[in-house]
Structure formats: C-alpha cells, structure tokens
Amino acid sequence: INPAQIDEYARSMLAHGQQAPAAAYEDANGRITLIDGHCRLRAAIAAGIERLRVELHPAPKSEAELYLRSRQLNVE
C-alpha cells in the first residue's frame, strides 16, 4: 500500500468522516478479522482516529469462502 495514498485517505477521513464501513468477521476466539477496509484502518491510525466503523459478517466456513468474500467486497 502506497504511504501517500494512506495519507490522502487520512486527510479525507478527517475532513469528511468515514464514508463506508470496513467489513469483518468475529472468529471462534472472539477476535475481529478485517475482510475489507485495511486502507481505511491504516488511514484512521495515521489520522489519530480512535474508532473505525465496521460491519460484522458471518465467519467464513473456509479459506476459499474468505477469499471469495474479500474479492467480492473489493470489486464492489
């Protein structure tokens, strides 16, 4: 990921807020794993934003399902 792009996202998030939620799922251990929104997370950290809006999805049943869901979210 290009650091200049993350800086641009960070400035945008500070100016306009988070426009779209990140997507994640909760695993069996209670950890939240991002499926989509890694750039938003890095931008929020860079901007000092303490909270990221995240939409929780059902946990994938396989690595293949995780890949397909991630791919679909990135395409959309």
Secondary structure, DSSP 4 states (H G I P E B T S, - for coil): --HHHHHHHHHHHHHH---S-EEEEE-TTS-EEEEE-HHHHHHHHHHT-----EEEEPPPSSHHHHHHHHHHHHH-
